[in-house]
Amino acid sequence: MPWTLPSRPSRRSLLAGAAGAAGAALLTGCSETGPTAVDAGIPLERRMREAAVRDSARLLERYDATAAAHPALAARLAPLRAAVAAHAAALALTPSDAPSPSGSATPSGGTGAAAAPAPSAEPVPPKPADALTALADAERSLSQARTIDLAGAPGELARVLASVAACGAVHTYLLTSTPGATP
C-alpha cells in the first residue's frame, strides 16, 4: 500500500518547527551587537543626514585634491566644488534648523559638517583627463547611492537627497564633457 500524506501536520512536526523558530529567534536576537544596536537610540533621519554630510565632505576632499594636483583644472572645478559644499550645508540642516523669517539658520548640533571626514583613499591620477574621469566616477557613485537612499528617507530629507543626487548627475556630465565643444 502506498504512503499518503496526512491531512494535517502531526504534533511532533509542529513542536519541532516551533522549537526551530524559537531557536532562530534567540540566535538572531543575540547577534544585535553591531552598529545597529548602538544607533538604535539615534533617529533615522539624523543618522542619514550625518552619513550624507560625511559623504559630501569626502567628495569635497576629492575636489580639493584634484585642484591641488592639477591647478589648471581649479577654475573649472570651483563652481562644482561650491555646489558640493552647499549640498553638505543643506544636508546638515535639520527641519528645525530651516531659515526662520528673519533669515537666520544654524547648523544642527550633530557631528554634521564639523566632523573630520576620513581621508580619501584614492590618489589623484597624474593626467588631468583621468583626474576628471575619477572625479566624475566619484560623483556618479555618490549620486547613485543617494538615489538608493531615497527609499528609506523621511519626507523632507528624501526631497533634499533627490535634489542633491540630480545635481551629482549633472556634475558627472559636466566633468566628462569637453568645455567649449559644440555637440
C-alpha positions in Angstrom: 0.0 0.0 0.0 1.5 3.4 -1.0 2.2 6.0 1.7 0.0 9.1 1.6 0.5 12.5 3.3 -1.5 13.0 6.5 -4.3 15.5 6.2 -2.8 17.7 8.9 0.6 18.1 10.5 1.5 15.8 13.4 2.0 17.2 16.9 5.7 16.2 16.7 6.3 18.2 13.5 4.6 21.3 15.0 6.7 21.1 18.1 9.9 20.6 16.1 9.0 23.6 13.9 8.2 25.8 16.9 11.5 24.8 18.6 13.4 25.7 15.4 11.7 29.0 15.1 12.3 29.8 18.8 16.0 28.9 18.4 16.4 31.1 15.3 14.7 34.0 17.1 17.1 33.6 20.0 20.2 33.5 17.8 19.0 36.5 15.8 18.4 38.5 19.0 21.8 37.7 20.3 23.6 39.0 17.2 22.4 42.6 17.7 25.8 43.8 18.9 26.8 45.7 15.7 26.3 49.3 14.8 22.5 48.9 14.5 22.3 48.2 18.2 24.3 51.3 19.1 22.5 53.5 16.6 19.0 52.4 17.8 18.8 55.5 20.0 19.6 57.9 17.2 16.8 58.9 14.9 17.0 57.5 11.4 16.9 61.0 9.8 19.8 62.2 11.9 21.9 59.1 11.0 21.1 59.5 7.3 21.9 63.2 7.4 25.2 62.7 9.1 26.2 60.0 6.7 25.3 62.2 3.7 27.3 65.1 5.2 30.3 62.8 5.6 30.0 61.6 2.0 29.8 65.2 0.8 32.9 66.1 2.9 34.8 63.2 1.2 33.7 64.4 -2.2 34.9 67.9 -1.3 38.3 66.4 -0.4 38.5 64.8 -3.8 37.7 68.1 -5.5 40.4 69.8 -3.4 43.0 67.1 -4.1 42.2 67.2 -7.8 42.5 71.0 -7.9 45.8 70.9 -6.0 47.3 68.2 -8.2 46.1 69.9 -11.4 46.0 73.7 -10.9 44.9 74.2 -14.5 41.6 72.5 -13.6 40.9 74.6 -10.5 38.7 77.2 -12.3 36.6 74.5 -14.0 36.2 72.7 -10.7 35.4 75.7 -8.5 31.7 76.1 -9.2 31.1 72.3 -8.9 33.0 72.2 -5.6 31.0 75.2 -4.3 27.8 73.3 -5.1 29.0 70.2 -3.2 29.8 72.5 -0.3 26.3 73.9 -0.5 24.9 70.4 -0.5 26.8 69.5 2.6 25.4 72.6 4.3 21.8 71.8 3.2 22.1 68.2 4.4 23.5 69.3 7.7 20.3 71.3 8.4 17.5 69.6 10.2 13.9 70.8 9.6 14.1 72.7 12.8 17.2 74.5 11.6 15.5 75.8 8.5 15.8 79.5 8.0 13.2 81.5 10.0 11.5 84.6 8.6 14.4 86.6 10.0 16.7 84.6 7.7 19.0 83.1 10.4 19.9 79.4 10.3 22.2 77.4 12.5 23.7 74.0 11.7 22.5 71.0 13.6 24.0 70.0 16.8 25.1 66.6 15.5 28.5 65.8 14.1 27.5 67.5 10.8 30.0 69.3 8.6 32.3 69.9 11.6 33.2 66.2 11.8 36.6 65.3 10.3 35.9 63.1 7.3 38.0 60.1 6.5 40.8 60.9 4.1 40.3 60.0 0.6 42.0 56.6 -0.1 42.4 57.1 -3.8 45.2 59.2 -5.2 44.6 61.7 -8.0 45.5 60.4 -11.4 48.5 62.2 -12.9 46.8 63.1 -16.2 44.2 65.8 -16.0 41.7 63.9 -18.2 42.0 60.9 -16.0 41.6 63.0 -12.9 38.4 64.5 -14.2 37.1 61.0 -15.0 37.9 59.8 -11.5 36.1 62.8 -10.0 33.1 62.1 -12.3 33.1 58.5 -11.2 33.0 59.6 -7.5 30.1 62.0 -8.3 28.3 59.2 -10.2 28.8 56.7 -7.4 27.6 59.2 -4.7 24.6 60.2 -6.9 23.5 56.6 -7.3 23.9 55.9 -3.6 21.8 58.9 -2.7 19.1 57.8 -5.2 19.0 54.4 -3.5 18.9 56.1 0.0 15.7 57.9 -1.1 13.6 54.7 -0.4 14.2 54.8 3.3 14.5 58.6 3.8 11.8 60.6 5.7 9.9 63.2 3.5 12.0 66.4 3.7 15.3 64.5 3.7 14.2 62.5 0.7 13.5 65.7 -1.2 16.9 67.1 -0.4 18.6 63.8 -1.3 16.8 63.7 -4.6 17.9 67.2 -5.5 21.5 66.5 -4.5 21.5 63.2 -6.4 20.2 65.0 -9.5 22.9 67.7 -9.1 25.5 65.0 -8.8 24.3 63.5 -12.1 24.7 66.9 -13.7 28.2 67.2 -12.2 29.1 63.9 -13.7 28.0 65.1 -17.2 29.9 68.4 -16.8 33.1 66.6 -15.7 33.0 64.3 -18.6 32.0 66.8 -21.3 34.5 68.9 -23.2 34.1 72.6 -22.3 33.6 74.8 -25.3 32.9 71.9 -27.7 29.9 72.0 -29.9 27.7 68.9 -30.0 
